[in-house]
Amino acid sequence: MTIENLRKLNPEIEIYSTSDKEFCEYGSVINGINTEQIVKVAEKIKLPDEGTRYEASVEDFENLAFKDEVTNICYGELDVQVGYCWGKSSFLNGWEWHTSSEVNVAVTDLVLLLAKRSELSHNKIDSSAAKAFYIKKGEIVEIFGTSLHFCPCQADENGFGCVVVLPKGSNCPLDNESNDPYLFRKNKWIVAHNDNLALIARGVVAGISGKNIEIKYC
């Protein structure tokens, strides 16, 4: 699916590419890292028939030279984990944030719905703050720690795959109870869209009003 086709299918949504100046406020394209090998390894992981999956660390990814490259180039030798998010998803559904940047490799074409943490007011935000960015297969990007993000949206009927690199331990269960209602996992704060009852049932606080944005692919 090309960005031009996605734009035709979603005329009410401005879909940007990572080469557009708008992306500079949310992230950056990373140069100097070859993603061909990790994309090939990730493509061997079967997509679920429905829903999404996430693993914070995938052994087959961790053993690739890619990990050393991204550790040195993107995290200044800070210990990282190389995980995977994959499946079927078309809606905004929620936003999360970290106190660090997140590096993504698009294993398929996909769309990220991003917003700025500075637009959160008392952990409330309207979905109209979202900007949609098309990430093409093989592209590697840094999503700034100042950006709200969540599960990618698929760009075709087959689903999406996205490698996720974060400081080691991120997105893993908390060791202790927290008084912060938005802290859901280690280095992971999250708000759900008001319509996302499944996420709210898991204990995520509703904080996103407005339309639960959908990216149409057919």
N, C-alpha and C positions, 0 to 999 in steps of 0.2 A: 504494500500500500504506500503510495507516494504522498507527500505532504499536500500536493495539489488535490488529490482525490479526497483526502481527509477534510480539507477546507471546503470542498463542494458538498460533502456529506454533513458538515457542521457549519452552515453559513452564519449561525448566530454566535459562533465562538471564533475569536481571533486566535489562530494557531501559528505560533512562531517557530522558527528553526533556531538552532544554537548559534548560527552565524548572525542572527539579528541582534541589534544593539540591546534590545530588551533583556536578553539572557544575561548580560553582564551584571545585572543587579541581583541575580539569583544564583549564578554559578559560572563556571568557565570550562571551556574545552581543554582537555589535557593532551599535550603533544609529547612525543618521545616514548610512548609505551605501545608495544604491539599487542593487540587484543585478539589476533587471529586464533591462537592456540586455545585460549580460555573460552572463546565463543564455540569452538569445535567441541570441547569437552562438555560445555553446558548444553549444547544441542542434543547430547545423548540422554539427557534427563527427560523422562516422559512428562508431558504436560497433563495435568488432571482433566477429567471430563468437565468439571465445574469447580468454581471456587479458586482460591489461591493457596500457595504454600510458601513458607519461609524457613530457611535454615541459616543460623548466624554464621556457621562455619561448615564448609564442605571440604572434606579431606582431599578430593581430587583437585580442587582449586588451590588448596593450601600448598600442594606439592609442586606447583608450577613456578617457573621463573617469574611469572607475572607478579607474584606476591612480593618478591624482593624488589622488583622495579617500583611497584606502587608504594611500598614501604619507604623507600629512599626518596623518590621524586615527590610524593604527595604528602607524606607524614613525617619527613625528616627523621627517619629511623625509629619512630614510635611503633611499638608492637601493634599489629593489626590482625583482623580476622577477615577472611574472604568468604562471603556467604552468597545465598541465592534467593531471589524472590521470583516466583513463576506461577502461571495459571491463567485464569479467565477473570477479567475485571474491566468494567467500562465506566464506573462512577467515581466521583470524588470521595465520598464516604467518610473521610476524616482527614486530619492533618497531624503530623508528628514533627518533632524537632529534637535536635541533639545539641550538645555543647561543643560539637566538632563538625567539621565538614564530612560529607559522605561522598564516596566515589562510586559511580555507577558505570557499568559497561552494558550497553544494549545488546542482548543476545538476539533479539528480534527488533524490528521497528516498534516503537512505543511512544506514548505521550505521557509527560509528567505535568500534573496540575500543581503549580507552585504559588506561594504567597510569601509575604514578608512577616517575620516574627514581630516586627515593629507595629504591624497592623492589628495585632491582638490587643484587645482592651479588656482587662480583667478576664483574660483567657476566653473572650468571646470575639467572634469574627463573622462577617457575612461572606458567603461563597463568591460574591461578586468581586472579591479581592483576588481571585484566582487568575493566573495567566497560564495558558497551555503552551507547552513546548514539545515539538516533535524531535525525538532522538532516533537517529537512524542506526540500523544494525551495525555493530562493530565500533560505534562511537563510544568514547570514554569521557565522562564529564565529572567535574567536582560540583557538588551541590553544597553551597555555603551553609555554615551553621546558623546563619541568620535567615535561612529560608525554611518555610513550612513545606513539607512534602508528604507523600504517602504512597500507597501501592500504585504502580504504573497502570495506565489504561492501555489495553491492547489496540493494535492498529489493524488487525484483520481477524477473521473468524477462528484462527488457530490458537490464539492466546498470546501471551507475552513471556519473555524471560529477561531478567535483569540481575547481573552480578552486583552485589552490594559489599563495599569495603568500608569498614568502620574500625575505630580503636578497639582492641581486644576486650571482650566482655560486654560490649554494647548490645542492647536488645535481649540480653539474658535475664532470667528472673532475678528479682531483688533479693538480697540476703536478709534485709530487715524491713519491717513495716515503715511506711513513710507517711508523714502528715501532709505531704503534697498530693492532692487528689489527682493531679495531672501526670505525676511520675508513675509510669506503667511498667517499665522495665529499666534495667541499668542504662543510663545515658539515653533514655527515651521518654519524652513527654508527649502526650497525645490528647487531642480533643476529637470527639465524634460529631458527624453531622446529625442534626436533630432527627432525621428520618432513619438513621442507621440503628435500628433497634437491636440488631445482633451484636454490634460492637458495644452498645450501651449495656446490654445484658452481661457483658464480660467485665463490667466495672468501669468502662471508659466514660468520662464525663461528657455530656453533650455540650457543645460550644459553638457549632457552626450553624448559622441560620441561612435562609435563602434557598435557592434551588440546589438540589443535589446534582451537580453538573454531570452530564453523560457525554462521553465521546462516542459517536456513532461510527461504525466501520463498514456498514453495509446498508 
